[in-house]
Amino acid sequence: MKYLAFDIEAANGYKQYSICSIGIVVSDTKFNILHRENVWINPKTKYNLNGTRKNVGIDLHLDKKLLDSSPDFSQVYGKICKLLTDKDTVVIGHAVDSDVRMLNETCKHYKLPSINFNFVCSQLLYKLYKGDKEVKALNKIAADLQLNYREHNSEDDAWMSLMTVKYLVEQTDQSLEQLLATYQIRIGSNHNFEIVRPASLLEQVSKKSVTKVAIDKIKAYAAKVKVQSNQHKGKVFALARSIELDESLAMPAIYQIVSGGGKYTTKLNKSNYYVAAPTQTAQDVNRERFVNQLVEDGLCQVITLNQLLPTEKDCD
């Protein structure tokens, strides 16, 4: 069994198919490096030598002469496909689903078949080990581990991703397979251009549990609020998830809704109004994709928390 860490850089941030380099680092299960290389690719599109987008300031370590003389993606497709689909290899990446997305877009652009393979995310594993709320970029993990490398160089990013997993294995005294079991990791996959992101089932259960407790509290509080006006009569409100999870925001919102004759619902498609959070979280973003569709269909309106609460209310 081998580990293969990979990283992809696109030359043009507006065109996900503009892959210009694929970093590959292969090791044995003891993390002894067996092979490493940067597969340079001519993206055949306009690109910025100083970054993926104008004035972004990201150094991708690009050399125009090298890229212009390099093969295009269709010429290296067979090699990349063979490496990623090797049955004796565990594929690793950092925030890896974004790399797989670029790979898919490039395959589609060149009218090539999907590269179907499974993968592990070093970013997710590091987050779980540290108990952090947010994920960390490779440069921040490198700082934690006191390792130096060239950020945004595909080969070095792939190496740093592998070193992240090595660190976790050494710190926990568990194999990678044991780590995946400990955190109940659902392996990521790509099949016929459909991506399943790596995820921790433990983390998902935890989030569901926290959300259920918060919503139960909201419903219990709503049942105690007395109707005092017809301001919101006949109107049904759904709250952003980040509001539901913050009692200091949720309870005043519920008081305003229910005391005005309105109703609270957890089901977005049953609401007339969606109350957006002051600060949007990742959970809000995912839900609001559905809300935006309801708005387009004329089934719902989005209002802010300030619009719902023009004046402060006591929640006694």
C-alpha positions in Angstrom: 0.0 0.0 0.0 1.2 3.5 -0.9 0.1 7.1 -0.1 -0.2 9.6 -2.9 -0.7 13.2 -2.0 -1.6 15.6 -4.8 -2.3 19.3 -5.3 -3.5 21.3 -8.3 -3.0 24.9 -9.3 -5.0 26.7 -12.0 -3.4 29.5 -14.0 -6.6 31.4 -14.3 -8.9 31.6 -11.3 -11.9 32.4 -13.5 -11.4 29.2 -15.5 -11.2 26.1 -13.4 -10.1 24.1 -16.4 -6.9 26.1 -16.7 -4.7 23.6 -14.7 -1.1 24.5 -15.0 0.5 22.1 -12.6 -0.2 19.0 -10.7 2.0 18.1 -7.7 2.5 14.4 -7.0 4.3 13.0 -3.9 4.2 9.3 -3.3 5.3 7.5 -0.1 5.1 4.2 1.6 2.9 3.8 4.7 5.9 4.9 6.9 5.9 8.2 4.9 9.3 7.4 3.3 9.1 9.4 0.0 9.3 7.2 -3.0 8.6 9.7 -5.7 7.8 13.4 -6.1 7.3 15.6 -9.1 5.5 18.7 -10.4 3.7 17.9 -13.7 3.7 21.2 -15.6 0.9 21.7 -18.0 0.3 24.3 -20.7 -3.1 25.7 -19.7 -3.7 27.1 -23.2 -5.4 30.1 -21.9 -4.4 33.6 -20.6 -2.8 33.4 -17.2 -1.1 35.7 -14.7 2.5 34.9 -13.7 1.9 36.5 -10.3 -1.4 34.8 -9.4 -4.6 33.2 -10.4 -6.4 36.5 -10.7 -5.3 40.1 -11.4 -3.8 41.7 -8.3 -4.5 38.7 -6.0 -0.8 38.6 -5.1 -0.5 34.8 -5.0 2.9 33.5 -6.3 2.2 30.3 -8.2 5.9 30.0 -9.1 5.0 30.0 -12.8 7.6 30.2 -15.6 6.0 31.2 -18.9 8.6 29.5 -21.1 8.2 26.3 -19.2 4.5 26.3 -19.4 4.4 27.3 -23.0 6.7 24.3 -23.8 4.8 21.9 -21.6 2.2 19.3 -22.8 -1.5 20.2 -22.5 -3.8 18.3 -20.1 -4.9 15.8 -22.7 -1.3 14.6 -23.1 -0.8 14.0 -19.4 -4.3 12.7 -18.7 -3.4 9.0 -19.0 -0.5 9.4 -16.5 -2.6 11.3 -13.9 -5.5 8.9 -14.3 -3.2 5.9 -13.7 -1.7 7.4 -10.6 -5.0 8.4 -9.0 -6.9 5.2 -9.7 -4.1 2.8 -8.6 -5.9 0.3 -6.3 -2.9 0.0 -4.1 -2.8 3.7 -3.4 -4.6 5.9 -0.9 -5.0 9.4 -2.4 -4.6 12.4 -0.1 -5.2 16.1 -0.6 -5.8 19.3 1.4 -9.3 20.8 0.8 -9.1 18.1 -1.8 -12.6 18.5 -3.2 -11.6 21.8 -4.8 -8.8 20.1 -6.6 -11.1 17.3 -7.8 -13.5 20.0 -9.0 -10.7 21.5 -11.1 -9.8 18.1 -12.4 -13.4 17.4 -13.5 -13.8 20.8 -15.2 -10.5 20.2 -17.1 -11.6 16.7 -18.2 -14.9 18.1 -19.4 -13.1 20.9 -21.3 -10.9 18.4 -23.1 -13.9 15.9 -23.5 -12.1 13.2 -21.5 -13.7 10.6 -19.3 -14.1 11.2 -15.6 -11.2 10.1 -13.4 -13.0 8.0 -10.8 -11.2 7.6 -7.5 -11.5 7.9 -3.7 -9.6 10.4 -1.5 -8.8 11.5 2.0 -8.7 15.2 3.2 -5.7 16.1 5.4 -7.4 19.5 6.2 -10.4 17.7 7.7 -8.3 15.3 9.7 -6.1 18.1 11.1 -9.3 20.1 12.1 -10.7 17.1 13.9 -7.5 16.3 15.7 -7.1 19.9 16.9 -10.8 20.2 17.8 -10.9 23.5 15.9 -14.2 25.0 14.6 -12.6 26.2 11.3 -10.2 24.4 8.9 -6.7 25.6 8.4 -4.7 26.3 5.2 -1.4 24.5 4.6 0.7 27.5 5.4 -0.9 27.8 8.9 -0.4 24.1 9.6 3.2 24.4 8.4 3.7 27.2 10.9 2.2 24.9 13.6 4.5 22.1 12.7 7.5 24.5 12.1 8.0 23.3 8.6 9.2 25.4 5.7 7.9 24.9 2.1 7.0 26.9 -1.0 3.3 27.7 -0.6 1.3 27.4 -3.8 3.9 25.3 -5.5 1.9 22.1 -6.4 4.7 19.7 -5.5 5.4 21.3 -2.2 1.7 21.7 -1.3 1.3 18.0 -2.0 4.3 17.2 0.2 2.9 19.4 3.0 -0.4 17.7 2.8 1.4 14.3 3.3 3.5 15.8 6.2 0.2 16.8 7.9 -1.0 13.3 7.8 2.4 12.0 9.0 2.2 14.4 11.9 -1.3 13.2 12.9 -0.2 9.5 12.7 2.8 10.2 14.8 1.0 12.3 17.4 -1.9 9.8 17.8 0.2 6.6 17.4 -2.5 5.4 15.0 -2.3 4.4 11.4 -4.1 6.4 8.8 -6.7 3.7 8.6 -7.2 3.8 12.4 -7.5 7.6 12.3 -10.2 7.4 9.7 -12.1 4.9 11.9 -11.6 7.0 15.1 -13.1 10.1 13.5 -15.7 8.1 11.5 -14.6 9.6 8.2 -16.6 9.1 5.1 -14.0 8.9 2.4 -14.4 11.4 -0.5 -15.1 10.1 -4.0 -15.4 11.2 -7.6 -17.5 9.1 -9.9 -18.7 10.2 -13.3 -18.0 13.9 -12.4 -20.1 13.6 -9.2 -18.1 14.5 -6.1 -18.9 13.3 -2.6 -16.9 15.4 -0.1 -15.0 13.8 2.7 -16.9 14.2 6.0 -16.8 13.1 9.6 -20.0 11.3 10.6 -19.1 12.2 14.2 -19.1 15.8 13.4 -22.4 15.6 11.5 -24.1 13.8 14.4 -22.7 16.5 16.8 -24.0 19.3 14.6 -27.5 17.7 14.3 -27.6 17.2 18.0 -26.7 20.8 18.8 -29.3 22.1 16.3 -32.0 19.9 17.7 -31.4 21.1 21.2 -31.5 24.8 20.0 -34.7 24.3 18.0 -36.4 22.5 20.9 -35.7 25.5 23.1 -37.1 27.9 20.5 -40.3 25.9 20.2 -40.7 25.7 23.9 -40.2 29.5 24.2 -42.6 30.2 21.3 -45.3 28.2 23.0 -45.1 30.6 26.0 -45.2 33.9 24.1 -48.7 35.5 24.1 -50.1 37.2 20.9 -50.3 40.9 21.4 -51.0 42.2 17.9 -51.9 41.2 14.4 -48.7 42.7 12.9 -47.6 39.3 11.6 -50.9 37.5 11.4 -50.9 34.8 8.8 -47.2 35.1 8.2 -44.7 32.2 8.7 -41.0 32.9 9.4 -37.9 30.7 9.1 -34.7 31.8 10.8 -31.1 31.5 9.5 -29.4 28.6 11.2 -26.8 30.9 12.9 -29.7 32.8 14.5 -31.3 29.5 15.7 -28.0 28.5 17.4 -27.6 31.9 19.2 -30.2 32.3 21.9 -29.4 36.1 22.2 -30.6 36.4 18.6 -33.2 33.7 18.4 -35.4 34.5 21.4 -35.9 38.2 20.6 -36.8 37.2 17.0 -39.3 34.6 18.2 -40.9 37.1 20.6 -41.4 39.6 17.8 -42.8 36.9 15.4 -45.2 35.2 17.9 -46.3 38.3 19.8 -47.2 39.8 16.5 -49.4 36.8 15.6 -46.9 35.1 13.3 -45.6 31.6 13.3 -42.1 30.1 13.4 -41.1 27.1 11.2 -38.0 25.0 10.7 -39.0 24.2 7.2 -37.9 26.7 4.6 -40.4 25.7 2.0 -43.3 26.4 4.5 -42.1 30.0 5.3 -43.2 33.3 3.8 -40.2 35.1 5.3 -36.6 34.1 5.8 -34.8 36.1 8.5 -31.1 36.4 7.4 -28.3 36.5 10.0 -26.2 39.6 10.8 -23.1 37.4 10.0 -23.5 34.6 7.5 -22.0 31.2 8.4 -21.2 28.2 6.2 -24.4 26.6 7.4 -26.4 29.7 6.3 -24.8 29.7 2.9 -25.9 26.1 2.2 -29.5 26.7 3.3 -29.7 30.1 1.5 -29.1 28.4 -1.9 -32.6 26.8 -1.4 -34.0 30.1 0.0 -32.8 32.0 -3.1 -34.7 29.5 -5.3 -37.9 30.1 -3.2 -37.4 33.8 -3.7 -37.0 33.4 -7.5 -40.2 31.4 -7.5 -42.0 34.2 -5.6 -42.7 31.9 -2.6 -40.6 33.7 0.0 -39.0 37.0 1.0 -35.7 37.6 2.7 -35.6 40.1 5.5 -32.8 41.1 7.9 -32.9 40.6 11.7 -32.9 44.4 12.0 -36.0 44.6 9.9 -37.7 42.1 12.1 -36.6 43.9 15.2 -36.9 47.6 14.6 -36.8 48.2 18.3 -35.4 46.1 21.2 -37.9 43.8 22.9 -37.8 42.1 26.3 -38.0 38.4 26.2 -39.6 37.8 29.6 
